[in-house]
Amino acid sequence: MKGTIPIPAHQVSPSLRALFDMNQLLAIRCFAVLDGAIRGQIWTDDLAQPTWGAVEEAAFGTLFLGGRPEASLVHQLVAELRQERDVALALWPDHCYNQLLPPALDFDGWELEFTDRLQGVDPVPDLSVPGGCALRAIDAAWFARCRYRDYYTAYFGSAEETLARGFGFCLVRGQELLSEAFAADAALGMIEIGTITGEAYRGRGYQDAALDDASSWFLIGHDVGEAIAIALIHPFRARGGSGHAIPGTWFLSLIYVLADRWGTGIGGMMLDAVIDEANRRGCHQIYLWTHECQNERAHRLYRSRGFARTGRTICARSLSTLPVVPPARSSLPPDLVHCCVSVSQVRNRTRPAGEKVLG
């Protein structure tokens, strides 16, 4: 398009990022693209001194505007994007960008956003898994059956990358998937949760059950407002993860750090933050699975915090029967090693000089 410069996320400058409103509707998607957390397209007029910017996220085709774009440019951008797919813009009714939109919109509707859940308050204290159903972490097998899988794959490029960078739960009855909730794109200190229930099962509260594995929690690591790491923790359950939660124990499902931040100590900071939070919640042991070979970086991290093998080893190909364990990729070695740490021991260790906990 004439007068526009397409750029990758790693070339987004602070001045370009500042053109976009953090309080706009669906801002988390816009800034997730700008941060490189999810896939999308970015345009501007000048890399050094931009006067306007535009962002399109890849899953739903939402277009975001920033700065002072001309109406003619917005018309041109929308027209070109509509050759491939529908284009959606999320704007407050009184926003000045409404005056820039092409005439005769195909649809004009409303969207509700819920971004202010009270911390430490359970909004559904009596929620329980319906009889005959079970709550399962979404692994590769369940993800292939999720109704929103194509949207999340559009965000990250593949099912494997989606599962590496997001997490979710599904409510099932036998092998029947009733409802799902998945948290994927993260930005601005928030993470977006998508939920959907099969049409035949709506109105029964299944979506609430999928959303509220009340005991699970996650931490997000930030650097000057940018989400750079995440840790996901579940209750440690009996029977290989499908049974009842064992009091005082947690399962570390994943720690993910952006690849360009590897080797900077962020993984250690996140693991320390997990241990501190687990201790605050009354935990005395944390368990995890790790690949036995070709994962020495992670092994060093776990050993430095006191994790040791429990003696259990399983074949990664059997992971579909262990819902709380992240699915293996075909390129990874076949065996997983089970590890555990005593929280009281690691809490009493002396951290190396200069080491700090990620805030």
C-alpha positions as CSV (number, residue, x, y, z in Angstrom):
1,M,0.0,0.0,0.0
2,K,1.3,3.4,-0.9
3,G,2.7,5.4,2.0
4,T,2.8,2.5,4.4
5,I,5.7,0.5,5.7
6,P,5.1,-3.1,6.9
7,I,7.4,-3.9,9.8
8,P,8.1,-7.0,12.0
9,A,7.5,-6.8,15.8
10,H,11.2,-6.6,16.7
11,Q,11.4,-3.3,14.8
12,V,8.6,-1.7,16.7
13,S,10.0,1.4,18.4
14,P,8.9,2.9,21.7
15,S,7.5,5.9,19.8
16,L,5.4,3.7,17.5
17,R,4.1,1.7,20.5
18,A,3.2,4.9,22.3
19,L,0.8,5.8,19.4
20,F,-1.6,3.0,20.5
21,D,-4.1,3.5,23.4
22,M,-3.6,0.9,26.2
23,N,-7.3,1.6,27.2
24,Q,-8.8,0.9,23.8
25,L,-11.1,-2.1,23.4
26,L,-9.3,-5.4,23.0
27,A,-6.0,-3.6,23.6
28,I,-4.5,-6.9,24.8
29,R,-4.5,-8.2,21.2
30,C,-3.0,-5.1,19.7
31,F,-0.1,-5.0,22.2
32,A,0.4,-8.8,22.0
33,V,1.1,-8.3,18.3
34,L,3.3,-5.2,18.9
35,D,5.3,-7.3,21.5
36,G,5.7,-10.2,19.2
37,A,3.7,-12.5,21.5
38,I,1.1,-13.4,18.8
39,R,1.1,-13.3,15.0
40,G,-0.2,-10.3,13.1
41,Q,0.7,-7.4,10.8
42,I,2.1,-4.0,11.7
43,W,2.2,-0.8,9.5
44,T,3.4,2.7,9.9
45,D,4.6,5.7,7.9
46,D,8.0,6.3,9.4
47,L,10.2,4.0,11.5
48,A,12.0,6.8,13.3
49,Q,9.2,9.4,13.7
50,P,5.9,7.7,13.1
51,T,2.7,9.8,12.9
52,W,0.4,6.8,12.7
53,G,0.4,3.1,13.1
54,A,-1.9,0.1,12.3
55,V,-2.0,-3.4,13.7
56,E,-4.0,-6.4,12.6
57,E,-4.1,-9.6,14.7
58,A,-4.1,-12.8,12.8
59,A,-6.8,-14.8,14.5
60,F,-10.0,-12.7,14.2
61,G,-8.8,-10.0,11.8
62,T,-9.2,-7.2,14.3
63,L,-7.6,-3.9,13.1
64,F,-6.2,-1.3,15.5
65,L,-5.3,2.3,14.7
66,G,-2.9,4.6,16.5
67,G,-1.7,8.2,16.0
68,R,-3.2,10.4,13.3
69,P,-4.1,8.3,10.2
70,E,-5.9,9.9,7.3
71,A,-9.4,8.6,6.4
72,S,-8.2,7.7,2.9
73,L,-5.4,5.6,4.3
74,V,-7.8,3.7,6.6
75,H,-10.2,3.1,3.6
76,Q,-7.3,1.8,1.5
77,L,-6.1,-0.5,4.3
78,V,-9.5,-1.9,5.0
79,A,-10.2,-2.5,1.3
80,E,-6.9,-4.4,0.8
81,L,-7.4,-6.5,3.9
82,R,-11.0,-7.3,2.9
83,Q,-9.7,-9.1,-0.2
84,E,-8.5,-11.9,2.2
85,R,-11.0,-11.8,5.1
86,D,-13.4,-9.8,7.1
87,V,-12.0,-6.8,9.0
88,A,-13.2,-5.9,12.5
89,L,-12.5,-2.7,14.4
90,A,-13.2,-2.3,18.1
91,L,-13.9,1.3,19.0
92,W,-15.7,3.2,21.7
93,P,-18.9,4.8,20.3
94,D,-17.5,8.3,20.8
95,H,-14.0,7.6,19.5
96,C,-12.7,10.0,16.8
97,Y,-11.5,7.0,14.7
98,N,-15.2,6.2,13.9
99,Q,-15.1,9.2,11.5
100,L,-12.3,7.5,9.5
101,L,-14.1,4.3,8.7
102,P,-15.5,3.4,5.3
103,P,-19.3,4.0,4.9
104,A,-21.9,1.3,4.9
105,L,-20.4,-1.1,7.5
106,D,-21.6,-4.7,7.2
107,F,-22.0,-5.1,10.9
108,D,-22.2,-2.7,13.9
109,G,-22.5,-4.4,17.3
110,W,-21.3,-4.5,20.9
111,E,-18.7,-6.5,22.8
112,L,-18.4,-6.9,26.5
113,E,-15.0,-7.0,28.2
114,F,-14.3,-8.2,31.7
115,T,-10.9,-7.1,32.9
116,D,-11.2,-6.3,36.6
117,R,-11.7,-9.6,38.4
118,L,-11.1,-9.0,42.1
119,Q,-7.9,-10.5,43.4
120,G,-8.3,-13.1,46.2
121,V,-12.0,-13.2,45.8
122,D,-13.7,-16.4,44.4
123,P,-16.8,-15.1,42.4
124,V,-18.3,-18.6,42.3
125,P,-17.4,-20.2,45.7
126,D,-19.7,-23.2,45.3
127,L,-18.6,-24.2,41.8
128,S,-17.9,-27.9,41.3
129,V,-17.4,-30.3,38.4
130,P,-20.8,-31.6,37.3
131,G,-21.5,-35.2,38.0
132,G,-20.2,-37.7,35.5
133,C,-17.7,-35.1,34.1
134,A,-14.0,-34.4,34.6
135,L,-11.8,-31.4,34.2
136,R,-8.8,-32.0,32.0
137,A,-5.8,-29.8,31.1
138,I,-5.8,-29.3,27.3
139,D,-3.0,-31.4,25.8
140,A,-2.3,-32.2,22.1
141,A,-5.1,-34.8,21.9
142,W,-7.7,-32.5,23.4
143,F,-6.5,-29.4,21.6
144,A,-7.1,-31.2,18.2
145,R,-10.8,-31.4,19.2
146,C,-11.2,-27.8,20.6
147,R,-13.7,-25.6,18.8
148,Y,-11.4,-22.6,18.9
149,R,-8.2,-24.4,17.9
150,D,-8.0,-22.7,14.5
151,Y,-8.1,-19.3,16.0
152,Y,-5.3,-20.1,18.5
153,T,-3.2,-21.7,15.8
154,A,-3.6,-18.5,13.8
155,Y,-2.1,-16.6,16.7
156,F,1.0,-18.8,17.1
157,G,1.4,-20.6,13.8
158,S,1.0,-24.2,15.0
159,A,-0.7,-26.4,17.5
160,E,2.7,-27.2,19.1
161,E,3.6,-23.5,19.6
162,T,0.1,-22.8,20.9
163,L,0.4,-25.4,23.6
164,A,3.9,-24.2,24.4
165,R,2.8,-20.6,25.0
166,G,-0.7,-21.0,26.2
167,F,-2.7,-23.3,28.5
168,G,-6.3,-24.3,29.1
169,F,-8.8,-26.7,30.5
170,C,-11.7,-28.6,29.1
171,L,-14.7,-30.2,30.7
172,V,-15.3,-33.7,29.3
173,R,-17.6,-36.6,29.8
174,G,-15.8,-39.7,28.8
175,Q,-14.3,-38.8,25.4
176,E,-16.9,-36.1,24.8
177,L,-15.7,-32.5,25.0
178,L,-18.4,-30.3,26.5
179,S,-16.7,-27.0,27.1
180,E,-13.3,-25.4,26.9
181,A,-11.4,-22.4,28.2
182,F,-8.0,-21.5,26.9
183,A,-5.6,-18.6,27.9
184,A,-3.2,-17.6,25.1
185,D,-2.3,-14.0,24.2
186,A,-0.7,-12.0,27.0
187,A,0.1,-8.3,27.1
188,L,-0.3,-5.3,29.4
189,G,-0.3,-7.5,32.5
190,M,-3.3,-9.4,31.3
191,I,-4.0,-12.7,29.6
192,E,-7.0,-13.3,27.3
193,I,-9.2,-16.3,28.1
194,G,-11.4,-17.7,25.3
195,T,-14.3,-19.9,26.3
196,I,-16.9,-21.9,24.4
197,T,-19.4,-24.6,25.1
198,G,-20.9,-27.0,22.6
199,E,-24.4,-25.8,21.5
200,A,-26.1,-28.9,22.9
201,Y,-24.6,-28.3,26.3
202,R,-25.2,-24.6,26.9
203,G,-27.1,-23.2,29.8
204,R,-25.8,-25.8,32.3
205,G,-22.8,-23.9,33.8
206,Y,-20.2,-26.1,32.0
207,Q,-18.3,-23.0,30.8
208,D,-17.9,-21.8,34.4
209,A,-16.4,-25.2,35.4
210,A,-13.9,-25.1,32.5
211,L,-12.9,-21.5,33.5
212,D,-12.5,-22.0,37.2
213,D,-10.0,-24.7,38.2
214,A,-10.0,-22.5,41.2
215,S,-6.8,-24.0,42.6
216,S,-4.6,-23.4,39.5
217,W,-2.7,-20.2,39.2
218,F,-0.1,-18.6,36.9
219,L,2.5,-15.8,37.1
220,I,3.6,-13.5,34.3
221,G,7.0,-11.9,34.2
222,H,7.2,-8.3,32.9
223,D,10.0,-6.1,31.8
224,V,9.0,-2.4,31.4
225,G,5.4,-3.4,30.7
226,E,6.3,-6.2,28.2
227,A,5.2,-9.8,29.1
228,I,8.4,-11.9,28.7
229,A,7.7,-15.0,30.8
230,I,4.9,-17.1,32.2
231,A,4.6,-19.9,34.7
232,L,1.6,-22.2,35.1
233,I,0.9,-24.2,38.3
234,H,-1.8,-26.9,39.0
235,P,-2.7,-28.9,42.1
236,F,-0.7,-32.1,42.2
237,R,-3.2,-34.9,41.7
238,A,-3.2,-38.6,42.4
239,R,-3.5,-41.3,39.7
240,G,-1.1,-39.7,37.3
241,G,-2.9,-36.3,37.3
242,S,-6.5,-37.5,36.9
243,G,-7.4,-38.1,40.5
244,H,-8.0,-35.9,43.6
245,A,-5.7,-33.0,44.5
246,I,-3.2,-33.8,47.2
247,P,-3.1,-31.1,49.8
248,G,0.1,-29.1,50.2
249,T,1.5,-30.1,46.9
250,W,1.7,-28.3,43.5
251,F,2.5,-29.4,39.9
252,L,4.7,-27.0,37.9
253,S,3.2,-27.4,34.4
254,L,5.4,-25.0,32.5
255,I,7.8,-22.1,32.7
256,Y,8.1,-20.2,29.4
257,V,10.5,-17.4,28.6
258,L,10.8,-15.6,25.3
259,A,13.6,-17.0,23.3
260,D,15.5,-13.7,23.0
261,R,15.6,-13.5,26.8
262,W,17.2,-17.0,27.4
263,G,20.4,-16.9,29.4
264,T,19.5,-13.7,31.3
265,G,18.4,-15.4,34.5
266,I,14.6,-14.8,34.0
267,G,13.8,-18.5,34.2
268,G,15.4,-18.6,37.7
269,M,13.6,-15.5,38.7
270,M,10.3,-17.0,37.6
271,L,11.0,-20.3,39.4
272,D,11.9,-18.4,42.6
273,A,8.6,-16.5,42.3
274,V,6.7,-19.8,41.9
275,I,8.4,-21.2,45.0
276,D,7.6,-18.1,47.0
277,E,4.0,-18.0,45.9
278,A,3.6,-21.8,46.5
279,N,5.0,-21.3,50.0
280,R,2.5,-18.5,50.7
281,R,-0.3,-20.9,49.7
282,G,0.9,-23.4,52.2
283,C,2.7,-25.7,49.8
284,H,5.4,-28.1,51.1
285,Q,6.4,-29.9,47.8
286,I,6.4,-29.0,44.1
287,Y,6.6,-31.6,41.3
288,L,7.4,-31.4,37.6
289,W,8.2,-33.5,34.6
290,T,11.2,-32.7,32.4
291,H,12.7,-34.4,29.4
292,E,15.6,-36.7,30.3
293,C,17.9,-35.7,27.4
294,Q,18.7,-32.6,25.4
295,N,17.3,-30.3,28.1
296,E,20.4,-29.5,30.2
297,R,19.6,-25.8,30.5
298,A,16.3,-26.7,32.3
299,H,18.0,-29.4,34.4
300,R,20.6,-26.9,35.7
301,L,17.9,-24.5,36.7
302,Y,15.9,-27.1,38.5
303,R,18.9,-28.6,40.3
304,S,20.0,-25.1,41.4
305,R,16.7,-24.8,43.3
306,G,16.9,-28.2,44.9
307,F,14.8,-30.3,42.6
308,A,15.7,-34.0,42.5
309,R,14.5,-37.1,40.7
310,T,11.7,-39.1,42.4
311,G,12.7,-42.2,40.4
312,R,9.7,-42.1,38.1
313,T,10.2,-42.1,34.3
314,I,7.6,-42.4,31.7
315,C,7.5,-42.6,27.9
316,A,6.5,-39.2,26.4
317,R,4.1,-41.0,23.9
318,S,1.9,-41.9,26.9
319,L,1.2,-38.2,27.8
320,S,-2.3,-38.2,26.4
321,T,-3.3,-40.2,29.5
322,L,-1.6,-37.6,31.8
323,P,-3.6,-34.4,31.3
324,V,-1.5,-32.2,33.6
325,V,1.7,-32.9,31.7
326,P,2.5,-30.7,28.6
327,P,2.4,-32.8,25.4
328,A,5.7,-33.9,23.8
329,R,6.8,-32.8,20.3
330,S,7.9,-35.5,17.9
331,S,11.5,-34.2,17.9
332,L,11.9,-34.6,21.7
333,P,13.4,-37.7,23.4
334,P,11.0,-40.4,24.4
335,D,11.5,-40.4,28.2
336,L,10.3,-38.0,30.9
337,V,11.8,-37.7,34.3
338,H,9.7,-36.9,37.4
339,C,11.3,-34.4,39.9
340,C,10.3,-32.9,43.2
341,V,11.6,-30.2,45.6
342,S,10.8,-29.5,49.3
343,V,9.7,-25.9,49.5
344,S,11.0,-25.5,53.0
345,Q,14.5,-26.5,51.9
346,V,14.6,-24.2,48.9
347,R,13.2,-21.3,50.9
348,N,16.1,-21.5,53.3
349,R,18.8,-21.6,50.7
350,T,21.0,-18.5,50.1
351,R,20.5,-17.0,46.7
352,P,23.7,-16.2,44.7
353,A,25.0,-12.6,45.0
354,G,23.1,-10.3,42.7
355,E,20.2,-12.7,42.1
356,K,16.7,-11.2,42.6
357,V,13.1,-12.4,42.4
358,L,11.2,-11.1,39.4
359,G,8.5,-8.7,40.4
